[in-house]
Amino acid sequence: MNSDFTGRPITASMESYKLVQRITRLERMVGVSRMLSSTLDLTQLLQLIIQTAAELVGAEAASILLEDERTGELFFAASTGAAEEELLKIQVPVDGSIAGTVFSSGKPLTVHDVRQDPRHFGGVDQNTQFETRSILGVPLQVRTRCIGVLEALNKLGNSTFDDEDVRILSTMASQAAVAIENARLVTRLRDANRRLSELDELKTKFISIASHELRTPLMIVLGYASFLREQDQGDMGEELDMVLRSARKLQTIIDQMTNLNYLETGGVELQQECFVLQSLLEEVAEEWRPLLESKQLEVRMNLPATLIEVCADRAQVSLVVSNLLNNAFKFTPENGRIEIGVRPHTGKVAVSVVDTGVGITPENLNRIFERFYQVENYLVRHHGGLGLGLSISKEVIEQHGGRIWAESVPGRGSRFTFTLPIDWGKSQSRRPPSTL
Ligand code: ADP
């Protein structure tokens, strides 16, 4: 017949009581294991682990100590007892503590009377007024690495921690360790993500400010360089052409920066304002004129005399016109012509940029508005660019409730048109569209 640890025979009713108790503990563990795998909040997770641990092994309290990766010592990450705040301040040395012994050996340890054990680290009890009598410590192991220790303190009911307690706490610790590691990884990932978003926002702001601030002095350089080029009697022609070419490159880079910024922010909130369309077109054309003229491209403005007021995001509409002029400039050979025109179109106003350039084949006419689409293979292409200008222009125009499209005769030239809604009643012209 089996006997208990005092030598008394174990009766059938005692056996069945133990069995029921074991089943209850196992059921509780299954429940906890489900909760552990579904909780990613570290504080909540640690509380759940210590409370269940204390309950399952019948202990007065339980604690989790984790390794401080900077100091290599252990710190209290959670505890069921009072004085939790005091505990959080305490660093437990790996050498010279029971938790440290469990941590470095990676094996469970039961100490029935800590007063008799020289490894006991008394610093904790002194600071918390908690009297530790017995300890069961098990390692928190993730694969081969120990990340901390789960401890149950003071077995209740005047008994001692037994093998069954060791088994239960170890099983719980192995699940808890994985859950803790996952929660920590999620926390780190969230932090890294937040930091990345902050940096990304900073970068976007920096690019908008930098591209805006670069544009103004560049326009002055371009303006003066082209003026000097016109005045030149022949002795500085080459040098001035070089200045113009470099400035042109810079302008394209600035436009690409603005385009990419737009793309990365996933579009922008429109800053609606009312302005005269002709002024905006004149302004952008003026910015581009030196470059266009450096390639002997004739620029014609075909604008109606009556002022047309549109309410839209001025900077974004400028970007669209700039993108169209940039393309017209790139794809039109020397001595060509570029024309900017305005006309009414199905209740809206239509702006077109027409060039006498290389043109676009019918199968490419719609595809050019796709992101990163370029007709020329990028390996052999002569023109700069990322294949973004038109797709971004399309997004901007559609955000305004307009449309953009292209018509072309290959070898003869292209016409890009976009429309913008216009409140004819509010327009300064105060005239119906037919009189434009
Ligand atoms: P990219 O920066 O490459 O110019 P876009 O989106 O502005 O990007 O244009 C996409 C492609 O459409 C260009 O690479 C070019 O092949 C074609 N394209 C755009 N505008 C013109 C034009 N005016 N004449 C001929 N081809 C053009």
Boltz pocket constraint, residues with backbone or C-beta under 6 A from the ligand:
constraints:
  - pocket:
      binder: B
      contacts: [[A, 323], [A, 324], [A, 327], [A, 328], [A, 331], [A, 355], [A, 357], [A, 358], [A, 359], [A, 360], [A, 368], [A, 370], [A, 373], [A, 374], [A, 375], [A, 376], [A, 384], [A, 385], [A, 386], [A, 387], [A, 388], [A, 389], [A, 390], [A, 391], [A, 414]]
      max_distance: 6.0
